[in-house]
Amino acid sequence: MTFQPSSFYALVGCFAPCFSQPSFQNFVAVLVGWVLARDRHTVSGALRAGTSLGAAKHFSVFYRFFSRANWVPDALGKTLLHRLLPFIPG
């Protein structure tokens, strides 16, 4: 099975309204790196894994994403819950 970036992007696209456009791009970069990380799933590990895909931004951009970026964690959680509800029995 091969990795299809467009299908992955379509899968996480529902989270875009929770972020500003630049923050969403950083979110996707960290998420892809986290999925591809082979060692510990830390921010640093995700960024190391993601750099193989051409993430040319400095690490500090991604650390700033978690502390100061324009995004709403509660909206992200609510969107995730709505995506998971069909898979929860009863």
The 8 nearest C-alpha neighbors of each residue, nearest first, counted from 0:
[[1, 2, 3, 4, 6, 7, 5, 35],
 [2, 0, 3, 4, 6, 7, 5, 35],
 [1, 3, 4, 0, 7, 6, 5, 35],
 [2, 4, 6, 5, 1, 7, 8, 0],
 [5, 3, 7, 6, 8, 2, 9, 31],
 [4, 6, 8, 7, 3, 9, 10, 2],
 [7, 5, 9, 8, 4, 3, 10, 2],
 [8, 6, 10, 4, 9, 5, 11, 3],
 [7, 9, 5, 11, 10, 6, 12, 4],
 [10, 8, 12, 6, 7, 11, 5, 13],
 [9, 11, 7, 8, 12, 6, 13, 5],
 [12, 10, 8, 13, 9, 14, 7, 15],
 [13, 11, 9, 14, 15, 10, 8, 7],
 [12, 14, 11, 15, 10, 16, 78, 9],
 [13, 15, 12, 17, 16, 11, 75, 78],
 [14, 16, 17, 12, 18, 13, 23, 20],
 [17, 15, 18, 14, 13, 19, 12, 74],
 [18, 16, 15, 14, 71, 70, 74, 75],
 [19, 17, 70, 23, 16, 15, 22, 69],
 [18, 20, 22, 21, 69, 23, 70, 17],
 [19, 21, 23, 22, 18, 24, 15, 16],
 [22, 20, 24, 23, 19, 25, 18, 26],
 [23, 21, 25, 19, 24, 20, 18, 26],
 [22, 24, 26, 20, 18, 25, 21, 15],
 [23, 25, 27, 21, 22, 26, 28, 20],
 [24, 26, 28, 22, 23, 27, 29, 21],
 [27, 25, 23, 29, 24, 28, 30, 22],
 [26, 28, 30, 24, 25, 29, 31, 23],
 [27, 29, 25, 31, 26, 30, 32, 24],
 [30, 28, 32, 26, 27, 31, 33, 45],
 [31, 29, 27, 33, 32, 28, 26, 34],
 [32, 30, 34, 28, 33, 29, 27, 35],
 [33, 31, 49, 45, 48, 35, 29, 30],
 [32, 34, 45, 30, 36, 31, 35, 29],
 [35, 33, 31, 32, 36, 30, 45, 37],
 [34, 36, 32, 33, 48, 31, 37, 45],
 [37, 35, 33, 48, 45, 34, 38, 32],
 [38, 36, 35, 39, 40, 48, 44, 34],
 [37, 39, 36, 40, 44, 41, 45, 48],
 [40, 38, 41, 44, 37, 36, 45, 43],
 [39, 41, 44, 33, 45, 36, 38, 42],
 [40, 42, 44, 43, 39, 45, 33, 46],
 [41, 43, 45, 44, 46, 40, 29, 33],
 [44, 42, 46, 41, 45, 47, 58, 40],
 [45, 43, 41, 47, 46, 42, 40, 36],
 [44, 46, 32, 33, 42, 48, 43, 36],
 [45, 47, 49, 43, 48, 44, 32, 50],
 [46, 48, 44, 50, 45, 49, 43, 32],
 [49, 47, 32, 45, 36, 46, 50, 35],
 [50, 48, 32, 46, 51, 52, 47, 45],
 [49, 51, 54, 53, 52, 47, 48, 46],
 [50, 52, 49, 53, 48, 54, 47, 32],
 [53, 51, 50, 49, 54, 48, 32, 28],
 [52, 54, 50, 51, 55, 49, 56, 28],
 [55, 53, 50, 56, 52, 49, 28, 51],
 [54, 56, 53, 57, 50, 52, 58, 49],
 [57, 55, 54, 58, 60, 61, 59, 50],
 [56, 58, 59, 60, 55, 61, 54, 62],
 [59, 57, 60, 61, 56, 62, 46, 43],
 [58, 60, 62, 61, 57, 63, 56, 64],
 [61, 59, 63, 58, 62, 57, 64, 56],
 [62, 60, 64, 63, 59, 58, 25, 65],
 [61, 63, 59, 64, 65, 60, 58, 66],
 [64, 62, 66, 60, 61, 65, 67, 59],
 [63, 65, 68, 61, 62, 66, 67, 60],
 [66, 64, 63, 62, 67, 68, 61, 70],
 [65, 67, 63, 64, 68, 62, 61, 69],
 [68, 66, 63, 64, 65, 69, 70, 62],
 [69, 67, 64, 70, 22, 66, 65, 63],
 [68, 70, 19, 18, 22, 67, 71, 64],
 [69, 71, 18, 17, 68, 72, 19, 22],
 [70, 72, 74, 73, 17, 75, 18, 69],
 [73, 71, 75, 74, 76, 70, 17, 77],
 [74, 72, 76, 75, 71, 77, 78, 17],
 [75, 73, 77, 71, 76, 72, 17, 78],
 [74, 76, 72, 78, 73, 77, 17, 79],
 [77, 75, 79, 73, 74, 78, 80, 72],
 [76, 78, 74, 80, 79, 75, 73, 81],
 [79, 77, 81, 75, 80, 76, 74, 82],
 [78, 80, 76, 82, 77, 81, 75, 83],
 [81, 79, 77, 83, 82, 78, 84, 76],
 [80, 82, 78, 84, 79, 83, 77, 85],
 [81, 83, 79, 80, 84, 78, 85, 86],
 [84, 82, 80, 81, 86, 85, 79, 87],
 [85, 83, 87, 81, 86, 82, 80, 88],
 [86, 84, 83, 87, 82, 88, 81, 80],
 [85, 87, 84, 83, 88, 82, 89, 81],
 [88, 86, 84, 85, 89, 83, 80, 82],
 [89, 87, 86, 85, 84, 83, 80, 82],
 [88, 87, 86, 85, 84, 83, 81, 80]]
